Amino acid sequence: MLAVIKTGGKQYLVKKGDKIKVEKLEGNIGDKISFSEVLFLGDKEMKVGNPFLKGAVVEGKILKQGKGKKVWGIKHKPKKRYKVKFGHRQNITEVEITKI
């Protein structure tokens, strides 16, 4: 069974047993979490929401809370001798899908 869920402004294609990294979700390691914004369910029979499916829930378990890879950026103003380099690490949560 496949499902498309929406969390953190992004969409993820998941199935039972998948481990996904999403933007930070509240909770501790080992907590159960449910995603109610399900856009699509399908295997042999497909169901598409408009925009979400009513009554469909995808459940998961939090495996890890942490930070992602560092992303570098640069601000630059030509002819003004201004240049700034900066970095950012996004907080992420690793979730294992347990039930669709």
C-alpha positions as CSV (number, residue, x, y, z in Angstrom):
1,M,0.0,0.0,0.0
2,L,1.4,3.4,-1.0
3,A,0.4,6.8,0.4
4,V,1.3,10.4,-0.3
5,I,1.4,12.5,2.8
6,K,1.9,16.2,3.4
7,T,4.0,17.6,6.2
8,G,6.2,20.6,6.6
9,G,5.0,22.1,3.3
10,K,6.3,19.1,1.4
11,Q,4.8,15.8,0.0
12,Y,6.3,12.4,0.6
13,L,5.5,9.1,-1.1
14,V,5.6,6.4,1.6
15,K,4.9,2.7,2.3
16,K,5.0,0.6,5.4
17,G,8.5,0.3,6.8
18,D,9.9,3.4,5.1
19,K,12.2,5.8,7.0
20,I,11.8,9.4,5.9
21,K,13.5,12.6,7.1
22,V,11.0,15.5,7.5
23,E,11.1,19.0,8.9
24,K,11.1,19.1,12.7
25,L,8.1,17.6,14.4
26,E,7.3,17.9,18.1
27,G,7.9,14.8,20.1
28,N,10.5,12.6,21.7
29,I,12.3,9.5,20.4
30,G,10.0,6.5,20.4
31,D,6.8,8.6,20.4
32,K,4.0,7.7,17.9
33,I,2.9,10.3,15.4
34,S,0.0,10.4,12.9
35,F,-0.2,12.2,9.6
36,S,-3.8,13.1,8.8
37,E,-3.1,15.1,5.6
38,V,-3.2,12.1,3.2
39,L,-3.4,13.1,-0.4
40,F,-3.4,9.6,-2.1
41,L,-3.8,6.0,-1.2
42,G,-3.2,3.2,-3.6
43,D,-2.2,-0.3,-4.5
44,K,-4.6,-2.1,-6.8
45,E,-7.4,0.4,-6.0
46,M,-6.5,4.1,-6.0
47,K,-8.1,6.8,-3.9
48,V,-7.2,10.5,-4.6
49,G,-8.3,13.2,-2.2
50,N,-9.6,16.6,-3.0
51,P,-7.2,17.8,-1.5
52,F,-7.2,15.3,1.4
53,L,-8.8,11.9,2.0
54,K,-11.3,11.9,4.8
55,G,-10.6,9.3,7.5
56,A,-7.3,8.3,6.1
57,V,-4.4,8.3,8.6
58,V,-0.7,7.3,8.3
59,E,1.0,6.4,11.5
60,G,4.7,6.5,12.3
61,K,7.3,6.3,15.1
62,I,10.0,9.0,15.8
63,L,13.4,7.4,15.4
64,K,15.7,10.5,15.7
65,Q,15.7,14.2,16.2
66,G,18.7,16.1,14.8
67,K,20.0,18.6,12.3
68,G,20.5,18.1,8.5
69,K,23.6,18.9,6.4
70,K,24.9,22.4,6.4
71,V,23.9,24.6,3.5
72,W,26.1,27.6,2.6
73,G,24.9,30.9,1.2
74,I,26.5,34.1,0.1
75,K,25.3,37.7,0.1
76,H,27.1,40.0,-2.3
77,K,26.7,43.6,-3.4
78,P,28.8,44.4,-6.5
79,K,31.2,47.4,-6.4
80,K,30.6,48.0,-2.7
81,R,33.2,45.6,-1.2
82,Y,30.4,43.7,0.6
83,K,30.4,40.0,0.8
84,V,29.0,37.7,3.6
85,K,29.1,33.9,3.7
86,F,26.7,32.2,6.0
87,G,25.6,28.6,6.8
88,H,22.3,27.0,8.0
89,R,21.4,23.6,9.4
90,Q,17.8,22.7,9.3
91,N,16.2,20.8,12.2
92,I,14.9,17.4,11.0
93,T,13.0,14.4,12.4
94,E,13.5,10.9,11.2
95,V,10.3,8.9,11.1
96,E,9.6,5.2,10.4
97,I,6.2,4.5,8.9
98,T,4.4,1.8,10.9
99,K,0.8,1.7,9.6
100,I,-1.2,3.0,6.6
